[in-house]
Amino acid sequence: MGVTVYAYEVEPGTSRVTGFGSSLEGVLEELNKVRAEIALEEGYEVPSSSVYAFDLFRPELDQLLAVLNDDSTLGDQILRDKRLVRTVTG
């Protein structure tokens, strides 16, 4: 059984994926706030941003132990699929 979480990347290719949330609507709301804050504080309009869906496996004990023992990363153990679901502009 798996779970899907959503996240945004403010400037694809130049920033890291941040703002994880359980709903697409919540992540879009947070992204719009971040974009408005950047525009206000930095004085420029942010280029298009990307919103992704991450399909994750629920980790098994052996996967968690591999992460805790630094033999693997959590992402390597549980990420099943990452897909672009929305591009936000303006």
N, C-alpha and C positions, 0 to 999 in steps of 0.2 A: 504494500500500500504506500502511496506517495502523497505529496502535498505540493501545491504550486504557490510560490511567493512572487511578488513583483518588485522591481527596482528600477531606478532611473540612472542615467548617465547624463550629466548636465551638458557637457560638450564631448560628443563621441570622438574617440581617438586621442583626446587630451586629458580627460578626467577618468577617475575610476568609478565603477558602479557603486552607488550609495543609496540611501533612502529606502531600504527594504521595508515592505509592508505586506499585509495579508490580502489587501484588495487593490484592484487596479484603480478604483476611484480615489482611494486614500493616497496612493503613490502619485497620481496625477495632481491632486490637490497640493501635496507637499512640493512637488517639482515646480508647479506654478508659483508658489511662494518663494522658493529659492531663486527662480529666474527673475522674479520681480525685485528681490533684494539685491541681486547682482546688478541689475539694470540701474537701481537707485544708488547703490554705494559705489559701483565701479564706473557708472556713467556710459555704459554701452549696452546695446541689445545683444543678448546671448544668441548665438546661432542655434540651429535646430538641436533638440535634445531627444534622446532615445529612452523608451520605456521597454523593459524586457520582462518576460515571464520565465521563471526558473522552475522547472519540474524537478523535484527532489525525491529521492528514496528516503524512507525512514531508516536511519542507520541501525545496523545490527551491532551486537556487542563487540564482535571481532573488528568491525570497522572503527568503532570508537577507540578501541585499544590501539589500533594502528596509528590513529591520530595522536592519542595521548603519548605514545612511545616515539613520536616524531618520525614514524615510518611512512606517513602519508599526510595529505591535507584533507580537511573535512570536505572541501569542494570536490576533490578527486574521488572521494568515497561515496558522496551522495548525489552529485549533480547528474541527472539523467538527460536533461535537455535545456537549452537556453534559446529563446526565440524572441525576436523583435515583435512587439505587439502594437506600438504606437510611436509616431514621431511628432514632437511638439515644436511648433514654431511661433514666432511673434509673441 
